[in-house]
Amino acid sequence: MLDQEVFKTVLGRWASGVTIVTSRAEGKIHGMTVSAFSSVSLEPPLVLVCADKSSITNELIEKSGIYAVHILSKEQQDLSNKFASKKDEHRRFEGINCSTMVTGAPVLPDCLAVLDCTVVAAHDAGDHIVYVGRVEDATNLDVTPLLYYQGAYRDFSSEE
Ligand SMILES: Cc1cc2nc3c(=O)[nH]c(=O)nc-3n(C[C@H](O)[C@H](O)[C@H](O)COP(=O)(O)O)c2cc1C
């Protein structure tokens, strides 16, 4: 049986970007920080995100079948922390001027990239749900990504 601490340490060796996944259902908007994001297919254009079953965001995606993935820039570390913290989780969007693209999921400004998605498959996977989404629309900016490695935000630009 794999030790859970070893498992977490090993997973921490995967360097990733950081995203915020948002959704809208029954008049409510919500979103959370997510690193479990991947491209899946070019034709049709598919991506996936993994959402903890106990998260509020999961509840909204389950109800509405829509989500928007925001790939964060280096300047958005505070936003990442805000959307990961359980403190004031219902005030995450306060002071943010959101827009929408195709699905109606809230779109945060100034992100490195945004993928607006409709859920085409939801797979039960342990304590998470894997949501495969068809990308209805996408945008990007020419800015530097926020990176995450071994439980911390990183800047590898000065390293060999
Ligand atoms: C860097 C980072 C990556 C995260 N990745 C995920 C993830 O892939 N899936 C997930 O469900 N939660 C992930 N989380 C945790 C959620 O952001 C956190 O539990 C959040 O408070 C859930 O919000 P909600 O319950 O209000 O929707 C991550 C947190 C951080 C800081």
PDBQT file of the ligand as one rigid body, heavy atoms in Angstrom, charges set to zero:
ROOT
HETATM    1  C1  LIG A 201      -1.580  25.420  -6.254  1.00  0.00    +0.000 C 
HETATM    2  C2  LIG A 201      -2.905  24.785  -5.916  1.00  0.00    +0.000 A 
HETATM    3  C3  LIG A 201      -3.452  23.837  -6.750  1.00  0.00    +0.000 A 
HETATM    4  C4  LIG A 201      -4.706  23.248  -6.484  1.00  0.00    +0.000 A 
HETATM    5  N1  LIG A 201      -5.197  22.329  -7.352  1.00  0.00    +0.000 NA
HETATM    6  C5  LIG A 201      -6.440  21.790  -7.139  1.00  0.00    +0.000 A 
HETATM    7  C6  LIG A 201      -6.999  20.893  -8.084  1.00  0.00    +0.000 A 
HETATM    8  O1  LIG A 201      -6.389  20.563  -9.097  1.00  0.00    +0.000 OA
HETATM    9  N2  LIG A 201      -8.246  20.418  -7.844  1.00  0.00    +0.000 N 
HETATM   10  C7  LIG A 201      -8.958  20.755  -6.718  1.00  0.00    +0.000 A 
HETATM   11  O2  LIG A 201     -10.093  20.285  -6.549  1.00  0.00    +0.000 OA
HETATM   12  N3  LIG A 201      -8.433  21.597  -5.786  1.00  0.00    +0.000 NA
HETATM   13  C8  LIG A 201      -7.200  22.127  -5.985  1.00  0.00    +0.000 A 
HETATM   14  N4  LIG A 201      -6.665  23.008  -5.073  1.00  0.00    +0.000 N 
HETATM   15  C9  LIG A 201      -7.413  23.298  -3.838  1.00  0.00    +0.000 C 
HETATM   16  C10 LIG A 201      -8.597  24.277  -4.027  1.00  0.00    +0.000 C 
HETATM   17  O3  LIG A 201      -8.180  25.447  -4.696  1.00  0.00    +0.000 OA
HETATM   18  C11 LIG A 201      -9.164  24.667  -2.638  1.00  0.00    +0.000 C 
HETATM   19  O4  LIG A 201      -9.525  23.510  -1.925  1.00  0.00    +0.000 OA
HETATM   20  C12 LIG A 201     -10.366  25.618  -2.746  1.00  0.00    +0.000 C 
HETATM   21  O5  LIG A 201     -10.524  26.263  -1.490  1.00  0.00    +0.000 OA
HETATM   22  C13 LIG A 201     -11.663  24.924  -3.104  1.00  0.00    +0.000 C 
HETATM   23  O6  LIG A 201     -12.634  25.939  -3.253  1.00  0.00    +0.000 OA
HETATM   24  P1  LIG A 201     -14.202  25.761  -3.174  1.00  0.00    +0.000 P 
HETATM   25  O7  LIG A 201     -14.545  24.598  -2.265  1.00  0.00    +0.000 OA
HETATM   26  O8  LIG A 201     -14.685  27.073  -2.617  1.00  0.00    +0.000 OA
HETATM   27  O9  LIG A 201     -14.687  25.525  -4.576  1.00  0.00    +0.000 OA
HETATM   28  C14 LIG A 201      -5.412  23.613  -5.312  1.00  0.00    +0.000 A 
HETATM   29  C15 LIG A 201      -4.863  24.584  -4.452  1.00  0.00    +0.000 A 
HETATM   30  C16 LIG A 201      -3.624  25.170  -4.749  1.00  0.00    +0.000 A 
HETATM   31  C17 LIG A 201      -3.050  26.212  -3.822  1.00  0.00    +0.000 C 
ENDROOT
TORSDOF 0
